[in-house]
Amino acid sequence: MNVIIFKTSVRDRYDLTAIKNKMDDLLGAKNWSFALEDEDKILRVVSAKRCVAAVTRVLKTYGFFCEEMPYSLDEFKV
């Protein structure tokens, strides 16, 4: 499984309603979540396949900024 982290411009639950159905169709309802309290409005995706382009395309289609954020498990001491 891949865990992919994105920085977005999704602000609140109202913004989520615009993309929820499309994201559920693309990834499955339990495979994505937002941390809206984070300053970067983090989107976390769990997927068996790399899906960066598809996720970015969905958010941009609905007018949101979306950028994959590089990260390493080393920083979490895993």
PyMOL CGO cylinders between C-alpha atoms (Angstrom):
from pymol import cmd
from pymol.cgo import CYLINDER

trace = [
    CYLINDER, 0.00, 0.00, 0.00, 1.10, 3.53, -0.77, 0.3, 1, 1, 1, 1, 1, 1,
    CYLINDER, 1.10, 3.53, -0.77, 0.42, 6.43, 1.56, 0.3, 1, 1, 1, 1, 1, 1,
    CYLINDER, 0.42, 6.43, 1.56, 0.46, 9.68, -0.36, 0.3, 1, 1, 1, 1, 1, 1,
    CYLINDER, 0.46, 9.68, -0.36, 0.25, 13.11, 1.27, 0.3, 1, 1, 1, 1, 1, 1,
    CYLINDER, 0.25, 13.11, 1.27, -0.98, 16.22, -0.53, 0.3, 1, 1, 1, 1, 1, 1,
    CYLINDER, -0.98, 16.22, -0.53, -1.03, 19.89, 0.36, 0.3, 1, 1, 1, 1, 1, 1,
    CYLINDER, -1.03, 19.89, 0.36, -4.37, 21.36, -0.77, 0.3, 1, 1, 1, 1, 1, 1,
    CYLINDER, -4.37, 21.36, -0.77, -6.52, 24.47, -0.68, 0.3, 1, 1, 1, 1, 1, 1,
    CYLINDER, -6.52, 24.47, -0.68, -9.63, 22.63, 0.54, 0.3, 1, 1, 1, 1, 1, 1,
    CYLINDER, -9.63, 22.63, 0.54, -10.80, 24.80, 3.45, 0.3, 1, 1, 1, 1, 1, 1,
    CYLINDER, -10.80, 24.80, 3.45, -13.74, 23.15, 5.16, 0.3, 1, 1, 1, 1, 1, 1,
    CYLINDER, -13.74, 23.15, 5.16, -16.54, 20.57, 5.04, 0.3, 1, 1, 1, 1, 1, 1,
    CYLINDER, -16.54, 20.57, 5.04, -18.42, 22.65, 2.46, 0.3, 1, 1, 1, 1, 1, 1,
    CYLINDER, -18.42, 22.65, 2.46, -15.47, 22.31, 0.09, 0.3, 1, 1, 1, 1, 1, 1,
    CYLINDER, -15.47, 22.31, 0.09, -15.39, 18.57, 0.78, 0.3, 1, 1, 1, 1, 1, 1,
    CYLINDER, -15.39, 18.57, 0.78, -18.96, 18.15, -0.41, 0.3, 1, 1, 1, 1, 1, 1,
    CYLINDER, -18.96, 18.15, -0.41, -17.85, 19.24, -3.90, 0.3, 1, 1, 1, 1, 1, 1,
    CYLINDER, -17.85, 19.24, -3.90, -15.29, 16.44, -4.24, 0.3, 1, 1, 1, 1, 1, 1,
    CYLINDER, -15.29, 16.44, -4.24, -16.54, 13.68, -1.92, 0.3, 1, 1, 1, 1, 1, 1,
    CYLINDER, -16.54, 13.68, -1.92, -18.40, 11.54, -4.46, 0.3, 1, 1, 1, 1, 1, 1,
    CYLINDER, -18.40, 11.54, -4.46, -15.63, 11.74, -7.06, 0.3, 1, 1, 1, 1, 1, 1,
    CYLINDER, -15.63, 11.74, -7.06, -12.95, 10.88, -4.47, 0.3, 1, 1, 1, 1, 1, 1,
    CYLINDER, -12.95, 10.88, -4.47, -15.03, 7.97, -3.18, 0.3, 1, 1, 1, 1, 1, 1,
    CYLINDER, -15.03, 7.97, -3.18, -15.42, 6.67, -6.74, 0.3, 1, 1, 1, 1, 1, 1,
    CYLINDER, -15.42, 6.67, -6.74, -11.70, 7.03, -7.42, 0.3, 1, 1, 1, 1, 1, 1,
    CYLINDER, -11.70, 7.03, -7.42, -10.25, 5.71, -4.16, 0.3, 1, 1, 1, 1, 1, 1,
    CYLINDER, -10.25, 5.71, -4.16, -12.99, 4.22, -2.01, 0.3, 1, 1, 1, 1, 1, 1,
    CYLINDER, -12.99, 4.22, -2.01, -14.63, 6.03, 0.89, 0.3, 1, 1, 1, 1, 1, 1,
    CYLINDER, -14.63, 6.03, 0.89, -12.22, 4.82, 3.58, 0.3, 1, 1, 1, 1, 1, 1,
    CYLINDER, -12.22, 4.82, 3.58, -9.02, 5.39, 1.64, 0.3, 1, 1, 1, 1, 1, 1,
    CYLINDER, -9.02, 5.39, 1.64, -8.72, 9.15, 1.86, 0.3, 1, 1, 1, 1, 1, 1,
    CYLINDER, -8.72, 9.15, 1.86, -9.03, 11.79, 4.58, 0.3, 1, 1, 1, 1, 1, 1,
    CYLINDER, -9.03, 11.79, 4.58, -8.34, 15.45, 5.17, 0.3, 1, 1, 1, 1, 1, 1,
    CYLINDER, -8.34, 15.45, 5.17, -6.65, 17.17, 8.10, 0.3, 1, 1, 1, 1, 1, 1,
    CYLINDER, -6.65, 17.17, 8.10, -8.46, 20.48, 7.70, 0.3, 1, 1, 1, 1, 1, 1,
    CYLINDER, -8.46, 20.48, 7.70, -7.06, 21.79, 11.00, 0.3, 1, 1, 1, 1, 1, 1,
    CYLINDER, -7.06, 21.79, 11.00, -3.56, 21.59, 9.51, 0.3, 1, 1, 1, 1, 1, 1,
    CYLINDER, -3.56, 21.59, 9.51, -2.32, 24.80, 7.88, 0.3, 1, 1, 1, 1, 1, 1,
    CYLINDER, -2.32, 24.80, 7.88, -1.55, 22.86, 4.68, 0.3, 1, 1, 1, 1, 1, 1,
    CYLINDER, -1.55, 22.86, 4.68, -5.05, 21.27, 4.59, 0.3, 1, 1, 1, 1, 1, 1,
    CYLINDER, -5.05, 21.27, 4.59, -3.46, 17.85, 4.23, 0.3, 1, 1, 1, 1, 1, 1,
    CYLINDER, -3.46, 17.85, 4.23, -5.09, 15.16, 2.14, 0.3, 1, 1, 1, 1, 1, 1,
    CYLINDER, -5.09, 15.16, 2.14, -3.92, 11.64, 3.02, 0.3, 1, 1, 1, 1, 1, 1,
    CYLINDER, -3.92, 11.64, 3.02, -4.54, 8.87, 0.48, 0.3, 1, 1, 1, 1, 1, 1,
    CYLINDER, -4.54, 8.87, 0.48, -3.98, 5.13, 0.92, 0.3, 1, 1, 1, 1, 1, 1,
    CYLINDER, -3.98, 5.13, 0.92, -3.86, 3.26, -2.37, 0.3, 1, 1, 1, 1, 1, 1,
    CYLINDER, -3.86, 3.26, -2.37, -2.43, 0.07, -3.82, 0.3, 1, 1, 1, 1, 1, 1,
    CYLINDER, -2.43, 0.07, -3.82, -1.55, 2.04, -6.96, 0.3, 1, 1, 1, 1, 1, 1,
    CYLINDER, -1.55, 2.04, -6.96, 0.16, 5.36, -7.48, 0.3, 1, 1, 1, 1, 1, 1,
    CYLINDER, 0.16, 5.36, -7.48, -2.68, 7.82, -8.02, 0.3, 1, 1, 1, 1, 1, 1,
    CYLINDER, -2.68, 7.82, -8.02, -1.04, 11.23, -7.74, 0.3, 1, 1, 1, 1, 1, 1,
    CYLINDER, -1.04, 11.23, -7.74, -2.08, 12.40, -11.21, 0.3, 1, 1, 1, 1, 1, 1,
    CYLINDER, -2.08, 12.40, -11.21, -5.70, 11.26, -10.78, 0.3, 1, 1, 1, 1, 1, 1,
    CYLINDER, -5.70, 11.26, -10.78, -6.10, 12.85, -7.35, 0.3, 1, 1, 1, 1, 1, 1,
    CYLINDER, -6.10, 12.85, -7.35, -4.50, 16.09, -8.51, 0.3, 1, 1, 1, 1, 1, 1,
    CYLINDER, -4.50, 16.09, -8.51, -6.75, 16.16, -11.57, 0.3, 1, 1, 1, 1, 1, 1,
    CYLINDER, -6.75, 16.16, -11.57, -9.92, 15.70, -9.46, 0.3, 1, 1, 1, 1, 1, 1,
    CYLINDER, -9.92, 15.70, -9.46, -9.06, 18.51, -7.07, 0.3, 1, 1, 1, 1, 1, 1,
    CYLINDER, -9.06, 18.51, -7.07, -7.96, 20.88, -9.84, 0.3, 1, 1, 1, 1, 1, 1,
    CYLINDER, -7.96, 20.88, -9.84, -11.15, 20.12, -11.79, 0.3, 1, 1, 1, 1, 1, 1,
    CYLINDER, -11.15, 20.12, -11.79, -13.12, 21.44, -8.82, 0.3, 1, 1, 1, 1, 1, 1,
    CYLINDER, -13.12, 21.44, -8.82, -10.89, 24.52, -8.51, 0.3, 1, 1, 1, 1, 1, 1,
    CYLINDER, -10.89, 24.52, -8.51, -8.64, 23.42, -5.64, 0.3, 1, 1, 1, 1, 1, 1,
    CYLINDER, -8.64, 23.42, -5.64, -4.87, 23.56, -5.39, 0.3, 1, 1, 1, 1, 1, 1,
    CYLINDER, -4.87, 23.56, -5.39, -3.30, 20.13, -4.87, 0.3, 1, 1, 1, 1, 1, 1,
    CYLINDER, -3.30, 20.13, -4.87, 0.39, 19.21, -4.63, 0.3, 1, 1, 1, 1, 1, 1,
    CYLINDER, 0.39, 19.21, -4.63, 2.04, 16.00, -3.50, 0.3, 1, 1, 1, 1, 1, 1,
    CYLINDER, 2.04, 16.00, -3.50, 4.25, 16.50, -0.46, 0.3, 1, 1, 1, 1, 1, 1,
    CYLINDER, 4.25, 16.50, -0.46, 7.41, 14.45, -0.16, 0.3, 1, 1, 1, 1, 1, 1,
    CYLINDER, 7.41, 14.45, -0.16, 7.90, 12.75, 3.18, 0.3, 1, 1, 1, 1, 1, 1,
    CYLINDER, 7.90, 12.75, 3.18, 9.94, 10.02, 4.73, 0.3, 1, 1, 1, 1, 1, 1,
    CYLINDER, 9.94, 10.02, 4.73, 9.02, 7.55, 7.44, 0.3, 1, 1, 1, 1, 1, 1,
    CYLINDER, 9.02, 7.55, 7.44, 12.46, 8.32, 8.93, 0.3, 1, 1, 1, 1, 1, 1,
    CYLINDER, 12.46, 8.32, 8.93, 11.13, 11.61, 10.26, 0.3, 1, 1, 1, 1, 1, 1,
    CYLINDER, 11.13, 11.61, 10.26, 8.52, 9.66, 12.25, 0.3, 1, 1, 1, 1, 1, 1,
    CYLINDER, 8.52, 9.66, 12.25, 11.11, 7.32, 13.77, 0.3, 1, 1, 1, 1, 1, 1,
    CYLINDER, 11.11, 7.32, 13.77, 9.31, 4.25, 12.37, 0.3, 1, 1, 1, 1, 1, 1,
]
cmd.load_cgo(trace, "trace")
